[in-house]
Amino acid sequence: MRALRSGTRDARWRGALELLSELRREPGLTRVEAARRAGLSSGSATEITTRLRAIDLVSEVPAPTTGRGRPTTTLQPHPRGPLVA
């Protein structure tokens, strides 16, 4: 049972690393686009984004409006998050 929990935790952090890698390559992606590029489901992307926001690695900001429909957000590195050179 312990190995199963460890494997699940590792998979979750792999997904987070994939999402962060996509945001490093192109800040300002929507969650849906970042999930597609990272090969994640929308549910996984939502859960991962929530965890990354909680630890100040990612922030969501309103996207410019482009027409009708529900406004979307874009993912950005958190302004107080760690810096990497």
Secondary structure, 3 states (H helix, E strand, C coil): CHHHHHHHHHHHHHHHHHHHHHHHHCCCCEHHHHHHHHCCCHHHHHHHHHHHHHCCCEEEEECCCCCCCCCCEEEEECCCCCCCC
